[in-house]
Amino acid sequence: MLTLRLTNYLHGTVRVKISGAVPERFINLCLARGIFLWGITKHNDNMYASLRLPDFFRIRPLARLSRNRVEAVGHAGFPFTVKRIRRRKMLVVGAVLFFILLNLLTARVWFVDVSGHKEVAGELILAAAAERGLRPGVAKDAVDLKGVEKEMLLALPELAWVGVNLTGTRALIEVVEKTLPKAEDKSPADVIAAKDGVITEVIAIAGQPAVKKGDTVKRGDLLIKGIVEEPPAANEQAQAGKVPAAFIRAAGIVKARVWYEGYGEASLTQEVLRRTGRKAVAVSLRAGGRELVLKKADEQPFPRFEAEVVHKKLSGGRNSNFAVESIIDIFHELVAESYEITVGEARDIARGKALAAVQDRIPEGAQVLARDVATLQTAEPRLVRVKVTVETVEDIGQTININMH
């Protein structure tokens, strides 16, 4: 059966419609002349049958003899496939060129990225890699990854480890920086107030306290002076134009009560955005550092919209370097819907906004003593406004170098 199907495919097959007074007579004549017919069906007064392409050119005399009309209604097989390919030579050539170009593109490195760096600039790492042969456009076979790693460690002493991995057409340079001790600043300095507050504790590790418990200070006020009692010889040094030895770098802990205020408001009429179901789609392909736009969308497809980006990487298999990425931008149309909330719900929303505004300004080490929430009167009856006051105890000291000039 399989051999018969293969033979029919290679020869080509034609589906014909037989119409006339006695279609059966035409079928009998074909069988008598050794013309094989199969798939014979009858629909209304017409009959349908399949035969091989070489036999199709032998049936005209038999149709005339049987006084029937025979016409082709379908065809399949290898000869017709070849004919279609000949008609679309440029399409076939284009497909072949596409796969050749794609193979050439995937044999090279087109993207070089860096991860793990903080203090060392990424541009400096990329430049060091490029000097050692790892750059966009280089053939993957021409890159000695282990050699690049070793040479980059020698060229950049700030790095403790370098690893290079190739995935498709992308090279990822992973680095670990050396942890270097920070140079200690020993310049003479004062400790001043970083914010307003009421002093609760003063511990002067170095220098002279300028405030005491219970004092009210403003931002910029002096808390600890970076100076000690000068010895008698210090005045002589000062007169000689030298920096007095009495100036030191002040250090200490100065805690104070600090107050923060935050405001939040909420309307009794809330608005929510909902997708309507309408959307605009833009499609593009990215390969070898180039992007081909297949379908474009307007920059402002709807008055209100929500953008969604879908990335799909087309791969030829687990171990394939086939690296073509499709980018689909979907713009969903949004419509605003209004709904009513109670005064209590509006107060909770406003309180949450006020607390969030305050929380962003409170440092991590601060101790929260009290939190006060007050609802404010507004001229708009459908608007609820809340004020939140938070009291903390925290270190407000800030070290500022003394200008010696």
Secondary structure, DSSP 4 states (H G I P E B T S, - for coil): -HHHHHHHHHH-EEEEEEEES-HHHHHHHHHHTT---EEEEEETTEEEEEEEHHHHTT-HHHHHHHTEEEEEEEEESHHHHHHHHHHTHHHHHHHHHHHHHHHHHHTB--EEEEES-SSS-HHHHHHHHHHTT--TT-BGGG--HHHHHHHHHHH-TTEEEEEEEEETTEEEEEEEE--PPPPPP-S-EEEEESS-EEEEEEEEEESEE---TT-EE-TT-EEEESB-PPPHHHHHHHHTTPPPTTB-B-EEEEEEEEEEEEEEEEESEEEEEEEEEEEEEEEEEEETTEEEEEE---SSSSSSEEEEEEEEEE-SSTT----EEEEEEEEEEEEEEEEE--HHHHHHHHHHHHHHHHHTTS-TTPEEEEEEEEEEP-SSTTEEEEEEEEEEEEE-EEEEE----
